[in-house]
Amino acid sequence: FTEKWALNNHMKLHTGEKPFKCTWPTCHYSFLTASAMKDHFRTHTGEKPFKCDECNFASTTQSHLTRHKRVHTGEKPYRCPWC
C-alpha cells in the first residue's frame, strides 16, 4: 500500500470492523468508510446529487450515474470471453 490510510482500511476487512454506523432511526447498517456511509445515507434522505446531462436521471452515487450514462453512449465495457 502506498498510503497508510489505505492499509488501515484494508486491515479492517480482515477484522470485520465497520466503524461508520448509519444514524438513521431503525437502520442498523455499518460501513468500512465514511464515504460508503454517506452514499448509503442518501437512500434514506432521497438526495440524488449525481445528475445525467442527457435526461432526468439522478442517482445517489457517482458509480450509478456512470453505469446509467452507458444507456446513452451504448458502451458495453464487459465482454464474454467466448463470443
mmCIF file as gemmi writes it, N, C-alpha and C atoms, coordinates in Angstrom:
data_model
loop_
_atom_site.group_PDB
_atom_site.id
_atom_site.type_symbol
_atom_site.label_atom_id
_atom_site.label_alt_id
_atom_site.label_comp_id
_atom_site.label_asym_id
_atom_site.label_entity_id
_atom_site.label_seq_id
_atom_site.pdbx_PDB_ins_code
_atom_site.Cartn_x
_atom_site.Cartn_y
_atom_site.Cartn_z
_atom_site.occupancy
_atom_site.B_iso_or_equiv
_atom_site.pdbx_formal_charge
_atom_site.auth_seq_id
_atom_site.auth_asym_id
_atom_site.pdbx_PDB_model_num
ATOM 1 N N . PHE Axp A 1 ? 0.848 -1.186 0 1 0 ? 1 A 1
ATOM 2 C CA . PHE Axp A 1 ? 0 0 0 1 0 ? 1 A 1
ATOM 3 C C . PHE Axp A 1 ? 0.885 1.237 0 1 0 ? 1 A 1
ATOM 4 N N . THR Axp A 2 ? 0.522 2.205 -0.795 1 0 ? 2 A 1
ATOM 5 C CA . THR Axp A 2 ? 1.326 3.42 -0.878 1 0 ? 2 A 1
ATOM 6 C C . THR Axp A 2 ? 0.912 4.459 0.156 1 0 ? 2 A 1
ATOM 7 N N . GLU Axp A 3 ? -0.235 4.267 0.764 1 0 ? 3 A 1
ATOM 8 C CA . GLU Axp A 3 ? -0.729 5.204 1.773 1 0 ? 3 A 1
ATOM 9 C C . GLU Axp A 3 ? -1.11 4.446 3.038 1 0 ? 3 A 1
ATOM 10 N N . LYS Axp A 4 ? -0.794 5.02 4.185 1 0 ? 4 A 1
ATOM 11 C CA . LYS Axp A 4 ? -1.101 4.396 5.473 1 0 ? 4 A 1
ATOM 12 C C . LYS Axp A 4 ? -2.607 4.194 5.65 1 0 ? 4 A 1
ATOM 13 N N . TRP Axp A 5 ? -3.412 5.182 5.243 1 0 ? 5 A 1
ATOM 14 C CA . TRP Axp A 5 ? -4.862 5.075 5.399 1 0 ? 5 A 1
ATOM 15 C C . TRP Axp A 5 ? -5.417 3.909 4.585 1 0 ? 5 A 1
ATOM 16 N N . ALA Axp A 6 ? -4.815 3.65 3.428 1 0 ? 6 A 1
ATOM 17 C CA . ALA Axp A 6 ? -5.282 2.541 2.591 1 0 ? 6 A 1
ATOM 18 C C . ALA Axp A 6 ? -5.014 1.204 3.274 1 0 ? 6 A 1
ATOM 19 N N . LEU Axp A 7 ? -3.852 1.08 3.896 1 0 ? 7 A 1
ATOM 20 C CA . LEU Axp A 7 ? -3.543 -0.132 4.657 1 0 ? 7 A 1
ATOM 21 C C . LEU Axp A 7 ? -4.501 -0.28 5.831 1 0 ? 7 A 1
ATOM 22 N N . ASN Axp A 8 ? -4.752 0.804 6.537 1 0 ? 8 A 1
ATOM 23 C CA . ASN Axp A 8 ? -5.666 0.744 7.687 1 0 ? 8 A 1
ATOM 24 C C . ASN Axp A 8 ? -7.065 0.303 7.257 1 0 ? 8 A 1
ATOM 25 N N . ASN Axp A 9 ? -7.564 0.856 6.147 1 0 ? 9 A 1
ATOM 26 C CA . ASN Axp A 9 ? -8.879 0.44 5.659 1 0 ? 9 A 1
ATOM 27 C C . ASN Axp A 9 ? -8.865 -1.024 5.251 1 0 ? 9 A 1
ATOM 28 N N . HIS Axp A 10 ? -7.802 -1.446 4.606 1 0 ? 10 A 1
ATOM 29 C CA . HIS Axp A 10 ? -7.699 -2.839 4.188 1 0 ? 10 A 1
ATOM 30 C C . HIS Axp A 10 ? -7.703 -3.776 5.395 1 0 ? 10 A 1
ATOM 31 N N . MET Axp A 11 ? -6.992 -3.414 6.429 1 0 ? 11 A 1
ATOM 32 C CA . MET Axp A 11 ? -6.915 -4.26 7.623 1 0 ? 11 A 1
ATOM 33 C C . MET Axp A 11 ? -8.292 -4.436 8.262 1 0 ? 11 A 1
ATOM 34 N N . LYS Axp A 12 ? -9.142 -3.44 8.146 1 0 ? 12 A 1
ATOM 35 C CA . LYS Axp A 12 ? -10.497 -3.541 8.7 1 0 ? 12 A 1
ATOM 36 C C . LYS Axp A 12 ? -11.302 -4.636 8.009 1 0 ? 12 A 1
ATOM 37 N N . LEU Axp A 13 ? -10.976 -4.937 6.758 1 0 ? 13 A 1
ATOM 38 C CA . LEU Axp A 13 ? -11.641 -6.045 6.066 1 0 ? 13 A 1
ATOM 39 C C . LEU Axp A 13 ? -11.393 -7.359 6.793 1 0 ? 13 A 1
ATOM 40 N N . HIS Axp A 14 ? -10.186 -7.52 7.314 1 0 ? 14 A 1
ATOM 41 C CA . HIS Axp A 14 ? -9.819 -8.762 7.988 1 0 ? 14 A 1
ATOM 42 C C . HIS Axp A 14 ? -10.396 -8.859 9.399 1 0 ? 14 A 1
ATOM 43 N N . THR Axp A 15 ? -10.568 -7.727 10.048 1 0 ? 15 A 1
ATOM 44 C CA . THR Axp A 15 ? -11.083 -7.739 11.42 1 0 ? 15 A 1
ATOM 45 C C . THR Axp A 15 ? -12.605 -7.67 11.46 1 0 ? 15 A 1
ATOM 46 N N . GLY Axp A 16 ? -13.217 -7.281 10.342 1 0 ? 16 A 1
ATOM 47 C CA . GLY Axp A 16 ? -14.667 -7.118 10.317 1 0 ? 16 A 1
ATOM 48 C C . GLY Axp A 16 ? -15.122 -5.788 10.895 1 0 ? 16 A 1
ATOM 49 N N . GLU Axp A 17 ? -14.174 -4.932 11.228 1 0 ? 17 A 1
ATOM 50 C CA . GLU Axp A 17 ? -14.513 -3.634 11.817 1 0 ? 17 A 1
ATOM 51 C C . GLU Axp A 17 ? -15.232 -2.755 10.796 1 0 ? 17 A 1
ATOM 52 N N . LYS Axp A 18 ? -16.343 -2.191 11.208 1 0 ? 18 A 1
ATOM 53 C CA . LYS Axp A 18 ? -17.098 -1.237 10.396 1 0 ? 18 A 1
ATOM 54 C C . LYS Axp A 18 ? -17.463 -0.067 11.303 1 0 ? 18 A 1
ATOM 55 N N . PRO Axp A 19 ? -16.545 0.894 11.427 1 0 ? 19 A 1
ATOM 56 C CA . PRO Axp A 19 ? -16.709 1.939 12.436 1 0 ? 19 A 1
ATOM 57 C C . PRO Axp A 19 ? -17.742 3.018 12.107 1 0 ? 19 A 1
ATOM 58 N N . PHE Axp A 20 ? -18.213 3.082 10.866 1 0 ? 20 A 1
ATOM 59 C CA . PHE Axp A 20 ? -19.145 4.142 10.495 1 0 ? 20 A 1
ATOM 60 C C . PHE Axp A 20 ? -20.564 3.59 10.466 1 0 ? 20 A 1
ATOM 61 N N . LYS Axp A 21 ? -21.34 3.993 11.453 1 0 ? 21 A 1
ATOM 62 C CA . LYS Axp A 21 ? -22.685 3.463 11.63 1 0 ? 21 A 1
ATOM 63 C C . LYS Axp A 21 ? -23.725 4.46 11.126 1 0 ? 21 A 1
ATOM 64 N N . CYS Axp A 22 ? -24.726 3.945 10.442 1 0 ? 22 A 1
ATOM 65 C CA . CYS Axp A 22 ? -25.817 4.793 9.96 1 0 ? 22 A 1
ATOM 66 C C . CYS Axp A 22 ? -26.596 5.319 11.162 1 0 ? 22 A 1
ATOM 67 N N . THR Axp A 23 ? -26.867 6.613 11.148 1 0 ? 23 A 1
ATOM 68 C CA . THR Axp A 23 ? -27.573 7.241 12.27 1 0 ? 23 A 1
ATOM 69 C C . THR Axp A 23 ? -29.074 7.363 12.022 1 0 ? 23 A 1
ATOM 70 N N . TRP Axp A 24 ? -29.554 6.843 10.901 1 0 ? 24 A 1
ATOM 71 C CA . TRP Axp A 24 ? -30.987 6.898 10.617 1 0 ? 24 A 1
ATOM 72 C C . TRP Axp A 24 ? -31.726 6.001 11.61 1 0 ? 24 A 1
ATOM 73 N N . PRO Axp A 25 ? -32.825 6.496 12.19 1 0 ? 25 A 1
ATOM 74 C CA . PRO Axp A 25 ? -33.584 5.667 13.138 1 0 ? 25 A 1
ATOM 75 C C . PRO Axp A 25 ? -34.008 4.346 12.487 1 0 ? 25 A 1
ATOM 76 N N . THR Axp A 26 ? -33.878 3.293 13.189 1 0 ? 26 A 1
ATOM 77 C CA . THR Axp A 26 ? -34.228 1.916 12.788 1 0 ? 26 A 1
ATOM 78 C C . THR Axp A 26 ? -33.272 1.293 11.776 1 0 ? 26 A 1
ATOM 79 N N . CYS Axp A 27 ? -32.237 1.994 11.346 1 0 ? 27 A 1
ATOM 80 C CA . CYS Axp A 27 ? -31.272 1.414 10.409 1 0 ? 27 A 1
ATOM 81 C C . CYS Axp A 27 ? -30.065 0.922 11.193 1 0 ? 27 A 1
ATOM 82 N N . HIS Axp A 28 ? -29.628 -0.277 10.89 1 0 ? 28 A 1
ATOM 83 C CA . HIS Axp A 28 ? -28.523 -0.877 11.637 1 0 ? 28 A 1
ATOM 84 C C . HIS Axp A 28 ? -27.297 -1.138 10.767 1 0 ? 28 A 1
ATOM 85 N N . TYR Axp A 29 ? -27.219 -0.513 9.598 1 0 ? 29 A 1
ATOM 86 C CA . TYR Axp A 29 ? -26.086 -0.724 8.708 1 0 ? 29 A 1
ATOM 87 C C . TYR Axp A 29 ? -24.837 -0.033 9.257 1 0 ? 29 A 1
ATOM 88 N N . SER Axp A 30 ? -23.698 -0.658 9 1 0 ? 30 A 1
ATOM 89 C CA . SER Axp A 30 ? -22.397 -0.098 9.353 1 0 ? 30 A 1
ATOM 90 C C . SER Axp A 30 ? -21.485 -0.223 8.142 1 0 ? 30 A 1
ATOM 91 N N . PHE Axp A 31 ? -20.468 0.632 8.099 1 0 ? 31 A 1
ATOM 92 C CA . PHE Axp A 31 ? -19.621 0.704 6.915 1 0 ? 31 A 1
ATOM 93 C C . PHE Axp A 31 ? -18.152 0.835 7.272 1 0 ? 31 A 1
ATOM 94 N N . LEU Axp A 32 ? -17.338 0.416 6.333 1 0 ? 32 A 1
ATOM 95 C CA . LEU Axp A 32 ? -15.894 0.472 6.477 1 0 ? 32 A 1
ATOM 96 C C . LEU Axp A 32 ? -15.372 1.898 6.355 1 0 ? 32 A 1
ATOM 97 N N . THR Axp A 33 ? -16.008 2.699 5.489 1 0 ? 33 A 1
ATOM 98 C CA . THR Axp A 33 ? -15.542 4.063 5.247 1 0 ? 33 A 1
ATOM 99 C C . THR Axp A 33 ? -16.673 5.073 5.437 1 0 ? 33 A 1
ATOM 100 N N . ALA Axp A 34 ? -16.272 6.293 5.712 1 0 ? 34 A 1
ATOM 101 C CA . ALA Axp A 34 ? -17.245 7.378 5.866 1 0 ? 34 A 1
ATOM 102 C C . ALA Axp A 34 ? -17.954 7.652 4.543 1 0 ? 34 A 1
ATOM 103 N N . SER Axp A 35 ? -17.234 7.541 3.44 1 0 ? 35 A 1
ATOM 104 C CA . SER Axp A 35 ? -17.864 7.819 2.147 1 0 ? 35 A 1
ATOM 105 C C . SER Axp A 35 ? -18.929 6.78 1.812 1 0 ? 35 A 1
ATOM 106 N N . ALA Axp A 36 ? -18.705 5.536 2.163 1 0 ? 36 A 1
ATOM 107 C CA . ALA Axp A 36 ? -19.712 4.494 1.929 1 0 ? 36 A 1
ATOM 108 C C . ALA Axp A 36 ? -20.955 4.759 2.779 1 0 ? 36 A 1
ATOM 109 N N . MET Axp A 37 ? -20.743 5.199 4.005 1 0 ? 37 A 1
ATOM 110 C CA . MET Axp A 37 ? -21.878 5.52 4.872 1 0 ? 37 A 1
ATOM 111 C C . MET Axp A 37 ? -22.657 6.711 4.31 1 0 ? 37 A 1
ATOM 112 N N . LYS Axp A 38 ? -21.94 7.705 3.796 1 0 ? 38 A 1
ATOM 113 C CA . LYS Axp A 38 ? -22.598 8.886 3.222 1 0 ? 38 A 1
ATOM 114 C C . LYS Axp A 38 ? -23.444 8.491 2.009 1 0 ? 38 A 1
ATOM 115 N N . ASP Axp A 39 ? -22.896 7.638 1.147 1 0 ? 39 A 1
ATOM 116 C CA . ASP Axp A 39 ? -23.658 7.151 -0.009 1 0 ? 39 A 1
ATOM 117 C C . ASP Axp A 39 ? -24.92 6.433 0.455 1 0 ? 39 A 1
ATOM 118 N N . HIS Axp A 40 ? -24.789 5.577 1.448 1 0 ? 40 A 1
ATOM 119 C CA . HIS Axp A 40 ? -25.93 4.842 1.98 1 0 ? 40 A 1
ATOM 120 C C . HIS Axp A 40 ? -26.972 5.791 2.575 1 0 ? 40 A 1
ATOM 121 N N . PHE Axp A 41 ? -26.528 6.779 3.312 1 0 ? 41 A 1
ATOM 122 C CA . PHE Axp A 41 ? -27.443 7.689 3.999 1 0 ? 41 A 1
ATOM 123 C C . PHE Axp A 41 ? -28.379 8.388 3.014 1 0 ? 41 A 1
ATOM 124 N N . ARG Axp A 42 ? -27.882 8.623 1.803 1 0 ? 42 A 1
ATOM 125 C CA . ARG Axp A 42 ? -28.715 9.27 0.782 1 0 ? 42 A 1
ATOM 126 C C . ARG Axp A 42 ? -29.931 8.425 0.425 1 0 ? 42 A 1
ATOM 127 N N . THR Axp A 43 ? -29.869 7.12 0.639 1 0 ? 43 A 1
ATOM 128 C CA . THR Axp A 43 ? -31.039 6.284 0.352 1 0 ? 43 A 1
ATOM 129 C C . THR Axp A 43 ? -32.171 6.612 1.322 1 0 ? 43 A 1
ATOM 130 N N . HIS Axp A 44 ? -31.83 7.097 2.493 1 0 ? 44 A 1
ATOM 131 C CA . HIS Axp A 44 ? -32.844 7.494 3.47 1 0 ? 44 A 1
ATOM 132 C C . HIS Axp A 44 ? -33.402 8.889 3.177 1 0 ? 44 A 1
ATOM 133 N N . THR Axp A 45 ? -32.525 9.804 2.797 1 0 ? 45 A 1
ATOM 134 C CA . THR Axp A 45 ? -32.939 11.198 2.613 1 0 ? 45 A 1
ATOM 135 C C . THR Axp A 45 ? -33.558 11.461 1.247 1 0 ? 45 A 1
ATOM 136 N N . GLY Axp A 46 ? -33.258 10.596 0.287 1 0 ? 46 A 1
ATOM 137 C CA . GLY Axp A 46 ? -33.749 10.811 -1.07 1 0 ? 46 A 1
ATOM 138 C C . GLY Axp A 46 ? -32.878 11.749 -1.882 1 0 ? 46 A 1
ATOM 139 N N . GLU Axp A 47 ? -31.786 12.229 -1.301 1 0 ? 47 A 1
ATOM 140 C CA . GLU Axp A 47 ? -30.877 13.116 -2.021 1 0 ? 47 A 1
ATOM 141 C C . GLU Axp A 47 ? -30.237 12.359 -3.184 1 0 ? 47 A 1
ATOM 142 N N . LYS Axp A 48 ? -30.271 12.976 -4.363 1 0 ? 48 A 1
ATOM 143 C CA . LYS Axp A 48 ? -29.657 12.387 -5.557 1 0 ? 48 A 1
ATOM 144 C C . LYS Axp A 48 ? -28.829 13.463 -6.251 1 0 ? 48 A 1
ATOM 145 N N . PRO Axp A 49 ? -27.611 13.689 -5.777 1 0 ? 49 A 1
ATOM 146 C CA . PRO Axp A 49 ? -26.815 14.799 -6.289 1 0 ? 49 A 1
ATOM 147 C C . PRO Axp A 49 ? -26.139 14.543 -7.639 1 0 ? 49 A 1
ATOM 148 N N . PHE Axp A 50 ? -26.154 13.315 -8.127 1 0 ? 50 A 1
ATOM 149 C CA . PHE Axp A 50 ? -25.466 12.99 -9.373 1 0 ? 50 A 1
ATOM 150 C C . PHE Axp A 50 ? -26.489 12.923 -10.505 1 0 ? 50 A 1
ATOM 151 N N . LYS Axp A 51 ? -26.456 13.922 -11.388 1 0 ? 51 A 1
ATOM 152 C CA . LYS Axp A 51 ? -27.491 14.095 -12.403 1 0 ? 51 A 1
ATOM 153 C C . LYS Axp A 51 ? -26.934 13.853 -13.804 1 0 ? 51 A 1
ATOM 154 N N . CYS Axp A 52 ? -27.763 13.212 -14.626 1 0 ? 52 A 1
ATOM 155 C CA . CYS Axp A 52 ? -27.413 12.951 -16.017 1 0 ? 52 A 1
ATOM 156 C C . CYS Axp A 52 ? -27.595 14.233 -16.827 1 0 ? 52 A 1
ATOM 157 N N . ASP Axp A 53 ? -26.629 14.519 -17.709 1 0 ? 53 A 1
ATOM 158 C CA . ASP Axp A 53 ? -26.707 15.704 -18.565 1 0 ? 53 A 1
ATOM 159 C C . ASP Axp A 53 ? -27.672 15.517 -19.736 1 0 ? 53 A 1
ATOM 160 N N . GLU Axp A 54 ? -28.056 14.272 -20.006 1 0 ? 54 A 1
ATOM 161 C CA . GLU Axp A 54 ? -28.852 13.999 -21.203 1 0 ? 54 A 1
ATOM 162 C C . GLU Axp A 54 ? -30.321 13.663 -20.93 1 0 ? 54 A 1
ATOM 163 N N . CYS Axp A 55 ? -30.657 13.379 -19.69 1 0 ? 55 A 1
ATOM 164 C CA . CYS Axp A 55 ? -32.05 13.07 -19.353 1 0 ? 55 A 1
ATOM 165 C C . CYS Axp A 55 ? -32.295 13.443 -17.892 1 0 ? 55 A 1
ATOM 166 N N . ASN Axp A 56 ? -33.428 13.061 -17.35 1 0 ? 56 A 1
ATOM 167 C CA . ASN Axp A 56 ? -33.757 13.468 -15.977 1 0 ? 56 A 1
ATOM 168 C C . ASN Axp A 56 ? -33.322 12.451 -14.928 1 0 ? 56 A 1
ATOM 169 N N . PHE Axp A 57 ? -32.465 11.5 -15.289 1 0 ? 57 A 1
ATOM 170 C CA . PHE Axp A 57 ? -31.977 10.518 -14.327 1 0 ? 57 A 1
ATOM 171 C C . PHE Axp A 57 ? -31.105 11.203 -13.279 1 0 ? 57 A 1
ATOM 172 N N . ALA Axp A 58 ? -31.276 10.79 -12.024 1 0 ? 58 A 1
ATOM 173 C CA . ALA Axp A 58 ? -30.429 11.266 -10.931 1 0 ? 58 A 1
ATOM 174 C C . ALA Axp A 58 ? -30.14 10.088 -10.018 1 0 ? 58 A 1
ATOM 175 N N . SER Axp A 59 ? -28.991 10.132 -9.357 1 0 ? 59 A 1
ATOM 176 C CA . SER Axp A 59 ? -28.544 8.993 -8.565 1 0 ? 59 A 1
ATOM 177 C C . SER Axp A 59 ? -27.948 9.421 -7.235 1 0 ? 59 A 1
ATOM 178 N N . THR Axp A 60 ? -27.912 8.474 -6.322 1 0 ? 60 A 1
ATOM 179 C CA . THR Axp A 60 ? -27.3 8.721 -5.016 1 0 ? 60 A 1
ATOM 180 C C . THR Axp A 60 ? -25.784 8.576 -5.063 1 0 ? 60 A 1
ATOM 181 N N . THR Axp A 61 ? -25.253 7.88 -6.088 1 0 ? 61 A 1
ATOM 182 C CA . THR Axp A 61 ? -23.803 7.662 -6.18 1 0 ? 61 A 1
ATOM 183 C C . THR Axp A 61 ? -23.283 7.961 -7.582 1 0 ? 61 A 1
ATOM 184 N N . GLN Axp A 62 ? -22.022 8.348 -7.652 1 0 ? 62 A 1
ATOM 185 C CA . GLN Axp A 62 ? -21.365 8.599 -8.934 1 0 ? 62 A 1
ATOM 186 C C . GLN Axp A 62 ? -21.29 7.322 -9.764 1 0 ? 62 A 1
ATOM 187 N N . SER Axp A 63 ? -21.046 6.194 -9.122 1 0 ? 63 A 1
ATOM 188 C CA . SER Axp A 63 ? -20.914 4.939 -9.871 1 0 ? 63 A 1
ATOM 189 C C . SER Axp A 63 ? -22.225 4.549 -10.548 1 0 ? 63 A 1
ATOM 190 N N . HIS Axp A 64 ? -23.352 4.817 -9.915 1 0 ? 64 A 1
ATOM 191 C CA . HIS Axp A 64 ? -24.639 4.519 -10.548 1 0 ? 64 A 1
ATOM 192 C C . HIS Axp A 64 ? -24.882 5.434 -11.749 1 0 ? 64 A 1
ATOM 193 N N . LEU Axp A 65 ? -24.46 6.687 -11.641 1 0 ? 65 A 1
ATOM 194 C CA . LEU Axp A 65 ? -24.591 7.602 -12.776 1 0 ? 65 A 1
ATOM 195 C C . LEU Axp A 65 ? -23.698 7.149 -13.926 1 0 ? 65 A 1
ATOM 196 N N . THR Axp A 66 ? -22.487 6.749 -13.629 1 0 ? 66 A 1
ATOM 197 C CA . THR Axp A 66 ? -21.571 6.264 -14.664 1 0 ? 66 A 1
ATOM 198 C C . THR Axp A 66 ? -22.176 5.076 -15.399 1 0 ? 66 A 1
ATOM 199 N N . ARG Axp A 67 ? -22.747 4.145 -14.655 1 0 ? 67 A 1
ATOM 200 C CA . ARG Axp A 67 ? -23.395 2.979 -15.266 1 0 ? 67 A 1
ATOM 201 C C . ARG Axp A 67 ? -24.584 3.421 -16.124 1 0 ? 67 A 1
ATOM 202 N N . HIS Axp A 68 ? -25.39 4.362 -15.628 1 0 ? 68 A 1
ATOM 203 C CA . HIS Axp A 68 ? -26.543 4.857 -16.38 1 0 ? 68 A 1
ATOM 204 C C . HIS Axp A 68 ? -26.128 5.501 -17.698 1 0 ? 68 A 1
ATOM 205 N N . LYS Axp A 69 ? -25.057 6.273 -17.702 1 0 ? 69 A 1
ATOM 206 C CA . LYS Axp A 69 ? -24.637 7 -18.908 1 0 ? 69 A 1
ATOM 207 C C . LYS Axp A 69 ? -24.387 6.062 -20.083 1 0 ? 69 A 1
ATOM 208 N N . ARG Axp A 70 ? -24.125 4.812 -19.813 1 0 ? 70 A 1
ATOM 209 C CA . ARG Axp A 70 ? -23.909 3.841 -20.89 1 0 ? 70 A 1
ATOM 210 C C . ARG Axp A 70 ? -25.173 3.609 -21.702 1 0 ? 70 A 1
ATOM 211 N N . VAL Axp A 71 ? -26.333 3.923 -21.134 1 0 ? 71 A 1
ATOM 212 C CA . VAL Axp A 71 ? -27.589 3.854 -21.882 1 0 ? 71 A 1
ATOM 213 C C . VAL Axp A 71 ? -27.515 4.809 -23.073 1 0 ? 71 A 1
ATOM 214 N N . HIS Axp A 72 ? -26.923 5.967 -22.868 1 0 ? 72 A 1
ATOM 215 C CA . HIS Axp A 72 ? -26.833 6.98 -23.914 1 0 ? 72 A 1
ATOM 216 C C . HIS Axp A 72 ? -25.675 6.72 -24.877 1 0 ? 72 A 1
ATOM 217 N N . THR Axp A 73 ? -24.559 6.218 -24.373 1 0 ? 73 A 1
ATOM 218 C CA . THR Axp A 73 ? -23.375 6.035 -25.221 1 0 ? 73 A 1
ATOM 219 C C . THR Axp A 73 ? -23.354 4.685 -25.923 1 0 ? 73 A 1
ATOM 220 N N . GLY Axp A 74 ? -24.091 3.716 -25.386 1 0 ? 74 A 1
ATOM 221 C CA . GLY Axp A 74 ? -24.056 2.369 -25.945 1 0 ? 74 A 1
ATOM 222 C C . GLY Axp A 74 ? -22.837 1.58 -25.517 1 0 ? 74 A 1
ATOM 223 N N . GLU Axp A 75 ? -22.023 2.159 -24.642 1 0 ? 75 A 1
ATOM 224 C CA . GLU Axp A 75 ? -20.815 1.477 -24.181 1 0 ? 75 A 1
ATOM 225 C C . GLU Axp A 75 ? -21.177 0.197 -23.435 1 0 ? 75 A 1
ATOM 226 N N . LYS Axp A 76 ? -20.473 -0.865 -23.772 1 0 ? 76 A 1
ATOM 227 C CA . LYS Axp A 76 ? -20.621 -2.147 -23.079 1 0 ? 76 A 1
ATOM 228 C C . LYS Axp A 76 ? -19.209 -2.639 -22.751 1 0 ? 76 A 1
ATOM 229 N N . PRO Axp A 77 ? -18.681 -2.216 -21.605 1 0 ? 77 A 1
ATOM 230 C CA . PRO Axp A 77 ? -17.272 -2.482 -21.308 1 0 ? 77 A 1
ATOM 231 C C . PRO Axp A 77 ? -16.946 -3.929 -20.941 1 0 ? 77 A 1
ATOM 232 N N . TYR Axp A 78 ? -17.944 -4.746 -20.712 1 0 ? 78 A 1
ATOM 233 C CA . TYR Axp A 78 ? -17.685 -6.117 -20.286 1 0 ? 78 A 1
ATOM 234 C C . TYR Axp A 78 ? -18.128 -7.072 -21.379 1 0 ? 78 A 1
ATOM 235 N N . ARG Axp A 79 ? -17.192 -7.846 -21.88 1 0 ? 79 A 1
ATOM 236 C CA . ARG Axp A 79 ? -17.446 -8.758 -22.991 1 0 ? 79 A 1
ATOM 237 C C . ARG Axp A 79 ? -17.296 -10.204 -22.547 1 0 ? 79 A 1
ATOM 238 N N . CYS Axp A 80 ? -18.077 -11.066 -23.17 1 0 ? 80 A 1
ATOM 239 C CA . CYS Axp A 80 ? -17.935 -12.501 -22.949 1 0 ? 80 A 1
ATOM 240 C C . CYS Axp A 80 ? -16.644 -12.963 -23.624 1 0 ? 80 A 1
ATOM 241 N N . PRO Axp A 81 ? -15.786 -13.664 -22.899 1 0 ? 81 A 1
ATOM 242 C CA . PRO Axp A 81 ? -14.508 -14.091 -23.499 1 0 ? 81 A 1
ATOM 243 C C . PRO Axp A 81 ? -14.67 -15.197 -24.54 1 0 ? 81 A 1
ATOM 244 N N . TRP Axp A 82 ? -15.835 -15.806 -24.645 1 0 ? 82 A 1
ATOM 245 C CA . TRP Axp A 82 ? -16.025 -16.915 -25.584 1 0 ? 82 A 1
ATOM 246 C C . TRP Axp A 82 ? -16.774 -16.515 -26.849 1 0 ? 82 A 1
ATOM 247 N N . CYS Axp A 83 ? -17.385 -15.351 -26.859 1 0 ? 83 A 1
ATOM 248 C CA . CYS Axp A 83 ? -18.14 -14.933 -28.057 1 0 ? 83 A 1
ATOM 249 C C . CYS Axp A 83 ? -17.262 -14.163 -29.03 1 0 ? 83 A 1
